Amino acid sequence: MTDPIADMLTRIRNGQKAHKTCVEVLFSYFKRDIVRLLVERGYLRGYKVLDLGSGKKLLKIYLRYNEKDEPVIRHIERVSKPGRRAYRKVNELDSVRNNLGMAVVSTSKGVLTDHQARVLGIGGELVCEIW
């Protein structure tokens, strides 16, 4: 697998289309930080880290639906890819859908939303956009 982040985003997208309650991906701290931001912003219900023994872990992601049983995430897209990384300066970080969505930015201060990065005045790698 060349892009585990894109794999995680695709599992979330496909899980919501199939109306699953949760999806599982292999654990990494970077994936956990992205999912933590999505939970804080209300796009996902929650997550758990499951220990499989021998140093292997799974990240169990609980999907969220609205009262009409529609997925809360309408669109989730990987921006920076292994073949073409997308770095943005702080003044190049635009709001996503007039602040109705969010972008995930990997910065020197950790994984942040686009809004948090603008407030701190730092740019970084634009990982994905969600609305």
JOPE-V70885 format. One record per residue. N is the residue number from 0. SS is DSSP state (H for helix, E for strand, C for the rest). Layout:
n/ss
N/SS
N/SS
This chain:
n/ss
0/C
1/C
2/C
3/H
4/H
5/H
6/H
7/H
8/H
9/H
10/H
11/H
12/H
13/H
14/H
15/H
16/H
17/C
18/C
19/C
20/C
21/E
22/E
23/E
24/E
25/E
26/C
27/C
28/H
29/H
30/H
31/H
32/H
33/H
34/H
35/H
36/H
37/H
38/H
39/H
40/C
41/C
42/C
43/E
44/E
45/E
46/E
47/E
48/E
49/E
50/E
51/E
52/E
53/C
54/C
55/E
56/E
57/E
58/E
59/E
60/E
61/E
62/E
63/C
64/E
65/C
66/C
67/C
68/C
69/C
70/E
71/C
72/C
73/C
74/C
75/E
76/E
77/E
78/C
79/C
80/E
81/C
82/C
83/E
84/C
85/C
86/E
87/E
88/C
89/H
90/H
91/H
92/C
93/C
94/C
95/C
96/C
97/C
98/C
99/C
100/C
101/E
102/E
103/E
104/E
105/E
106/E
107/C
108/C
109/E
110/E
111/E
112/E
113/H
114/H
115/H
116/H
117/H
118/H
119/H
120/C
121/C
122/C
123/E
124/E
125/E
126/E
127/E
128/E
129/E
130/C
